[in-house]
Amino acid sequence: MAVDTPKTLRGQLIYSIFPRNFSQAGTFAAIEPELDRIKALGTDIIWLMPIHPIGTVNRKGSLGSPYAIQDYREVNPEYGTKADFIHLTEAIHARGMKVIIDVVYNHTSPDSWLIQHHPEWFYRKPNGDFGNKTGDWTDVKDLDYSLSHDLWDYQIETLQMWAEVVDGFRCDVASLVPLNFWLEARQAVAKVRPDAIWLSESVEESFVSYNRSQGQTALSESEIFQAFDMAYDYDVFEIFNDVLTGKGSLADYAAALTRQTVIYPDNYVKMRYLENHDNFRAAALIPDPEKLATWTAFIYFQQGTTQLYAGQEVHAKHIPSLFDADKVDWQTGLDQSAYLARLAEITSAEIFKTGYYTIEADGQSLIGKYVLGREEIVGLFPVQGIGIAHLNGKYEELLTGEIVQSNNGKVAFHRAMILKEV
C-alpha cells in the first residue's frame, strides 16, 4: 500500500460507467441526467471506462474495444468533445462526487499516435513485428518500458494533463507495467493533484505466475500496493467463483479474506465487487434475488471500497459487449437502488474504515465483525442457507431498523443482517 493512502477510501462506493453502452446516445452529455440518481446510490467516485479514441486497425466488433486506444491525449469523438468531457466532470464535482478515468498503459491500438510517431517504444517479437509480450490480443500492440525513459516522460506528462481535470486513475492491467514507472508517475501526479486516487487492476495469481514463467513483468499484490491506493480483489476472486460453482468451500474463501488482513499493510484498500465489465453479471451468476441480496450485502460489508457496474442496481443480467453498441438493459423490472443506498450509508461509518475486522465461515454462512473501541458491528450472511450465530444481547438490525434479541445465546438468520448492540 502506498504509505500515504488514507483509510477513508474504505467504505466508499465506486460506480463504473462504460459511456458507449450506458445510454442510448452513448455520449458524455447523456450521463449527466443520471448523476443525481447515481449520487443517491451513495456513490463517492464515478469511474469512466476509457474515454479516448479507439483504433481502427484490427478493430474487434463494429466499434472496437475502448481498451485499444489510439491517442491518450484526446477523447473519443463518439462520446463528444473534450469540452463535453470537462462539463461532465464539473457536473460530477458539483454533486460532491469524484471522477477517475481509465489508464491503459500496457498497450495501444496498432494504429495509435504513439506507434506512428515513436515505434521505438514498442515491444517487438523475435521476428521484428509488433506484438504482445504474453497472450495474443490481436487489436493491441504492447509498449516496452525498458526501451526508453522518454516513453515514461510522455506517459507521465499525459497523466499530469488529465489530473488537471479528474481526481485519479483506474490503471488497466497495471501489473504488466514496471513498478518503478508507477512510483515515478504517482510522485509526478501529486504535484498537480496531491490527493489523486490510484486504483490498480491487479491480476489473478495464475496470471502473475504465467507471465513470470514467460520472463515478463508481472507485479505481485505486495508490489502493486507500494504505488497504488486500491487494488482489485482478483487475488481471491478465483476462490470466490469456486464457492459459487460448488468447487470450493466457504471456509477456504473466508481464510483467503483473512489472509488479506495480515499480509498487506494496515492501510490496504481492496476494491470489492460482485461483477465488473470483464466478468459475468451478478444477477446472471446468482439468479436467486434473495441470495443475490445476501451476497451484495456481504460485499459492501467487506473491508475496502465497493464497486458497482452500471446496471447492477436493476439486476441487469447481460454484460454489454466491449466491441459493439450493446446498451445496458435498464428495463428489468427489478430495482435494488434503495437497498444499495442503505448499504452504502451503513458502511460509510467510521468503524468500517478504521475498525479491526475479522471474517469467518460458519456452516453455510459468512460472519464478519468490526470492533472500534467499545463499538461492535456484526454482519451475518447466510449465502448458502439458514445460519445460527452465537451472540448474546439485544441488537439493532441496521438494514431494517428492527430490534433482534438473542435466544439462549443464539441468533437465527435467513437473510443478511447487520447488527449493532443496543
N, C-alpha and C positions, 0 to 999 in steps of 0.2 A: 504494500500500500504506500502511496506517496506519503511522505512524513507529514505533509500539511493538509491531508484530506480530512474535512470535518465530518464528524459523526452525524451532523444534522442532515446529511444526504440520505441517511436511513429514514424510513417512514415516509419518503416522498413517492410520488406517482409519476411515472413517465408514460406519456401517451404517444404511440408510434403511428405515423401517417405516411402512406405511400401516395403522394399527391395525384398521380395519374388515375388511380382507381378509388380514391376516397370519395369523389363526387362525380356526377355525370359530366360536368365540364372538364374536370381533371386539371384545374388551374390553382394558382396561389390564391386568387381572389375568391374562388369558390370555397376555400377553407374558412374564410373569415366569418361567414354567418353561423358557423358551427362552434365558434370559440367559447361562447357563453355556456353552451351545453357541455363542451369538453371540460371547461373550468368547473362546472357543477359536479362532475365526477370526482373532484378532489385533485385534479391534475396540477402538478407543480412544474413539470417540464414537458414540452412538446418536442418530440424527435421527428424531424423530417428526413425521410429516406432521400437518397441522393437527388440534389436539385440541379445538377449540371447537365449540359448537352450530352446526348448519347451517340456513340459512334454508329456508322452505317456499314462498315466493312465487317463481314462475318456476323452481322446482327442476328440475334435469335428472335424468332417470332416476327410480328409485323412492326413492332415499335422498339424492340431491343430492351436489354436489361439496363436498369438505371445504374448498375454497378460496372457497366462498360463505358466509362467516362471519356469524353472527347476533349474537354477543356475544364480544368479545375477552377478556372477564374471567371467562368461565365455561368449563366443559368439556362436551363432547358427552355427554349422558346415555346415549346408546347405548354409550359406552365405559366408563361407570361414573361414580363421583363424583369430586369434587376430592380427597377423601381417598384414593381408589383411585389417582389420578394421582400424588399425593405419595408413596404407598407404592411405586409403580413406580420413581420417581426415586431413592428411597432404596435400593431393591434394585440399581439400576444403579450407584449410587455405591459400594455395599458391595463390588462386584466390580471396583472400580478403573476404571470407565468413566465418561465424562461423557455428559450428555444435552442436546441442543438441540431447540428446538421451532420450528415454522413461524410466521413473522410475515407476515401478508397485509395490508399497509397501503395498497395501491393502491386497494382496493375492498372493499365489504361486500355481503352479500345485500340484496335490495330491501326486506326487512322487518327489517333489523338494528336493534339497540338504538340505534345512533348515528343512523340515518336517521329514527327515530321521535322522538328527543329533540333532535337537532341537524341538521335538514335543511339549515341554512345552511352546513354544512361540506362539502356535496356539489357535484360538478360538475353543471352543467345545460346541456343542449343549447340551441341558439338559440331553440327554441320553448318553453323553460322546463322541459321534462321532465328528470328524472334520466336519466343515460345513461353512456356510455363515451367517453373522450377519443379513443381510437383503437380500431378494431376494433368488434365487436358481441358482447360477452359477455353474453348475454341473462339469465343468472342472477345477475349482479352489477351494482352501480352504483358509479361511481368517486367517490372522495374528491377534494377540491381543496385542496391545502395552501397555496395562495396567498390563500385567503379569510380565514383567521383563525388567529392563533397559539394560540388556545385549543385547536384541534384538535391542534396539536403537543404542547401540555402534556398533554392527555388520553392521547395515544398513548404518550408517553414515560413517564408515570406507570404506564401498563399494563405497559410493558416492565420498569420497576423492580419492579413487583409480582411478575412471573414470574421475574425474576432472583434473587429470594429463594429460588427452588426449583430452577431449571435453570441450566445452565452457559453458555448462549448461544442464538443465534438463527440460523435459516436464513431469509433475507428474500426473499419471493416477488416476482418482477419488480421488484427493488429499483431498477432503472434508471429506472423511471417515477415515482419519488418524489424530491423535491428533495434534492440533495446536502447542503445546509445542515441539513436535518432529520436526516439520518443522522449528521452530525458532532455535532449537539447531543445526539442520542439516545445515541451512544457515550459521550460525556463524562458524561452523567447516569447511565447504567447502571453506569459504572465506579465510582461512589460506593457502589453496592450490591454489585457483583461486579467487582472490578478486572481479573480475568483472563477476562472474558466473551469467548466466541468469536463472531465475526461472519462469517457466510457469506452472500454475495450471489448470488442468481440473476441474474447479469448476462445480457445477451441477445445474440443474433446481430447481427452488423454490419448485416445487411439490415433488421433490426427497428429498430435505432437510427436508420438512415437514413430509414426510413419515418415514424417518429414525428416526427423533426425536420422532415420535409417537411410535416407537418400542424401544425407550430407547437407541438408538445408536448414536455414534458420527456423526454429520453432520454439517460441518463448513459453516457458512454464508459467503457471499462475504466480509463483513467487517472483519471477522476473517482471511479469506484467504489472503486479501491484507496486513495483518501485516507481512506475511512471504514471499510472492511471488511478483515478479515484474509485472507479467501479469496474467490475468485470462481469461477463456473462456467467451463468450458472452451469456451463457445459461440463464442468468437472464432476457434476453429479447427475447430469441430465440423462445419461445413458442408464444409470441405475433407476432413475425415476420412470423412464419408459419401460424398463423391465418389470417394475411394480405394476404398471397399468396393463401389461400384456401377460401377467402371471408368471413371468420368468424369474422375478426377483422378489425378495421379501421386504416388508415394511421395516424390519429390523436392520437390514442392510442399508436402506435409504436413510433411516434415522442416524445410523452410525456414520454414514458419509457426511451428513449435515453437521454432526457433532465434530467431526474431524476439521471441518472448515473453521470452527470457532477456536481451534487451538493451533493450527498450522499457519494461519495468516496473522498479520499484525492486529493489534487490538482495535484499530480503527478501520478494519477492512469493510468494504461495502460490496455486496453481491446484488446484481440485478436479478430479481426473481420473476418468473413468468410461467404461464401455462402454454403460451403459444407465442410465436413471432413469425415474421414473413418467410422464414426458412423451414418452418415445421407445421405439422398438422394443426388445424383449428382445434381449440379446446373442446368446443361443442361437438365436433366430429370424433375426437379422441375419447371423450367422456359424454356419451349421448344422454345419460340419465340426468335430468336437470337438478335433482336433489344432490346427487353425488358431485356434479359439476360445481354446485354452490359450495359444497363442503371443501373440495379441493381449492376453489378460488379463495375461500376464507383462509385456508392454510397458507397459501402463497402470500397473501397480504400479511399474515401474522409472522412470517419468517423474518429473521433479522436481515435487513437490507432494504433495497428500493424495489418497488413493484413496477412492472411494465405491462401495459395493455396495448394490444394491437387493434387499431381501429376496426370496429365491427364486433369485437369480442363482447361489448356491452349488450348487444342484441342477439347473442348466441349464433352469430354467423358461422356456418359450417364449411363454406367454400373458401379456400385460400386464393386470393386474386393472383393471377399469373404475373410473373415479373416481366414477361415479354410482350404482352398484348394489352389492349383495353379490356379490362375484366373487372367490372365495378363491384364494390362491396355490396352485399345483399343487406340492405337496411330494413327490408320488409319481412322479417322473420316472424313477427307476431309476438316475440318474446323480448322483454326489456328488463335487464337486471341493473339498470343505472342507479336506482335508489339504494339497492343493496351494496353496490360497489362504492357509492358515495359514503355510506355509513362505515364500511370497512376502512376507507381512506381516512375518515375522520377519527376513528378509534386508533388506528395505527400511527397517526401523526403525533401522538402523545410522547412526552419526553422519555418515558420508560422504554419505549420501543427503539429509541435512539441510543441511550446510554445504559440501559439496564443490562444485568447479567442474564444471558439467555441459555436455556437448556432445552433439548428435544429428545424424546424417546418414543419408541413404538411399544404399544401395549395391546397385544392381540391384534384386533382388526382396526386399531385406531392409532393416530399420532397425537401426542400430548406435548405441548410446549409450555414454557414458563419463563416469565420475565420477573426479575427482582431488582428493585431500586430502593435502597434504604428499607423502610418498613412497608413499602408498597409492593404488591404482588399481583400479577395478572396471569391467568392460566387459560390456555387455548385447548379445547377438546375437539378433535376432528375424526369422526367415525368414517373414514374413507372407504372401508371395506365392510362395514356392518355396525351394529349397535355396540356401544362401548360402555365400560364402567371405569370411573376414575375414583381413586382413593383420596377423598377430600373431606375435611371437617369444617363445618360452619355454614354461614349464610353468605350468598353471593348475589351481586347484580350481574345479570347476563347482558352484556353491553350491546349486543346486536338487537335485542328486543326490549330491553328495559325491565324484563321480568326478574323477580327475586327467586333464586334457586336455593333450596335448603338441602344439605346433605342428609342422607338417611343411613344411620348406622355407619357413618364414615365413608359413605359411597355416594356418587352422583352418576346416574344412568343418563346416557345421551344418544340420540339417534340422528342428530343434525349437528352442525358446527355450533359451538358455544364458546364465547369469550367471557371469562368470569373474573370479576373483581370483588374481593371480600368486602363486606359491609358490616 
